[in-house]
């Protein structure tokens, strides 16, 4: 029932599933693990991360929660798999810098796999332009994960729901009812 309520709050379809875990860090780890499995180009569960033909890259703002670094490390991808993208004056991910990083990584033999949008950062409460990130993810064939542990539930406030526009386009989301 709780998963169903959360699904409705963020505008996911009725067919979307989810699970309750011990907290936001674990929820983010699971979302990034699914991204790895989907975008690796191999059966990671069967062959392991060593068989991934090109090193995967994940992208997030330089304001992203530290659990994402720990997650890519725990997933066997290494800290360098998480590319931190500079932010603008409002502490939102710089979309131009993101596009440039994706192009640079492709040209260098990496496989861009996932973009992580923040729906409320710990340091400033910044919410990335989730709709624009969803569009970039679709254009670049990336998994779109949203870390909504701090601010995804702004969707409950009708006057501020627009802040999280685009969250419903995510492939996965972590949220924490706190």
Secondary structure, DSSP 8 states (H G I E B T S, - for coil): -HHHHHHHHHT--TT------SSHHHHHHHHHHHHHHHHSSS-HHHH-GGG-SS-EEEEEETTS-THHHHHHHHTTS-GGGEEEE-B-TTS-B-HHHHHHHHHHHHHTT-EEEEEEEEBS-TTT--B--HHHHHHHHHHHT-EEEEEETTTGGGGGSTTTGGGGTTGGG-SEEEE---
